[in-house]
Amino acid sequence: MRGAVGLAVGALLAGLVAPVLSAGAAETATGTVSGTVTSYAGAPVGDWNVRIYEHDVAGHDWVEVVGAQTGPDGRYEVAVEAGTYRVLVEQTAASLRGGPYNKTDPEQELAYEFWPDAAQITTAKDVRVAAGQTVRLDPVLEKGRTITADTTYQGAAAPYTLYRLKPVDSGFWFAPNMVENRGVETVTFHGLRPGGSYELEVFWTATGEEGAELRRELYSDALFDAQMAPVRIPPSGPDPRLTIFLGEPDPRVQNTTPPSISGTARVGDVVTADPGTWDTGGLTFSYQWSANLVPVEGATSRRLRIGRALAGKALTVEVTATAAALAPGTASSAPSAGVARRPYAGSVTVSGKPVVARRLQVVIVTRDPVAPTVRVRWYAGTKLVATGARLKLTRALVAKRIRAKVTFTHPYRTTVTRTTPYTARVRR
């Protein structure tokens, strides 16, 4: 990895661990978020942070407004103003200086959570709190996963390293994933979520002296934050392990032009990944498609047929390039537009004779296995005379020509309205 001049050691550490904002700060609070945090084994989880965020429209970011810590029984209660929020449950800073990862430590074993069950704040759900309302959230923390990094400087451990890991697209670093080491080559980030994608940066010095200037490096050899290669934890299988070479280019495959996606992002269509360009030849490529930054299970081919579950979501593809004698390189495409829905393809006709006292009925023909919601409106000329699937013809409609307008609302297709031809004139 290549470095950039950063901050002094003490100055950086002073600002890394953000305190939980006290619930008392919300002087005009009119609602409450409360509940109990438990582990996947059913045990209460005490001394964890519950942080409440709201969206800063002007800054296009998520900002913490208030928070609390769980008690020994896992319970918490946070007073908030009426509004819309997202909630993070994470370890406290007290666990950060506890030494290497310990798989027998129940706290280190648990994964953080953006409510409910999300790895990134962008895929979490809104929590709406009205005046006088108590909203109950009872997070159940699942077993955490890990990312391990082996880091060297000139063939040995760097005298001082400080690592930060954050979920992709969350906009902030949070406490459990900051690790400080002195003279240690291997670090493990614990409590991560399966299927999560993360960005890693390293601050380091070659001396480790107090007040020494830090160099900042971004995984993997990125020059800017926007070029950072995400580290993805697969939903199943082994946890990822990285190799980082401080102060020099990594001996790995390097991406020179990002991957891209061709084709129309529409339900039922096929999109294709272009792997981009790389700095060496003889490569083999593997692919992982994501929707709204969440990996799509089983979507590991160059081409992706877009299923209806992806409607409305932005697609990205992560490409891993592998070559002999080099560490694999990864790069991701820019997100596509939201997957479009196809128009509903059903046809509509009117059956029945246009005779007083008889009934006309709409007939819908479709091959779609999922039935739409249907709204039928009947017109005599241009005048709306009735709604519903059937129309009983009355004397008032004599000599009128009838037609129906049918609106289809479908869970994964665009809403469309079909209009039937006019019938013959109604007769007695």
Buried (B, 14 or more C-beta within 10 A) or exposed (E): BBBEEBBBBEEBBEEBBBEBBEBEEBEEBBBBBBBBBBBEEEEBBBBBBBBBBBBEEEEEEBEBBBBBEBBEEBBBBBBBBBBEBBBBBBBBBEBBEEEEBEEEEEBBBBBBBBBEBBBBBBBBEEBEBEEEEEBEBEBBBBEBBBBBBEBBBEEEBBBBBBBBBBBBBBBBBBBBBBBBBEEBBBBBBBBBBBBBBBBBBBBBBBEBEEEBEBBBBBBBBBEEEEBBBBBBBBBEEEBBEBBBBBBEEBEBBBBEEBBBBEBEBBBBBEBEBBBBEBBBEEBEBBBBBBBBBBBBEEBBEBEBEBBBEBBEBBBBBBBBBBBEEBBBBBBBBEBBEBBBBBEBEBEBEBEBEBBBEEEBBBEBEBEBEEEBEBBBBBBBEEEEBBEEBEBEBEEEBBEBBBBBBBBBEBEBBBBBEBEBEBBEEBEE
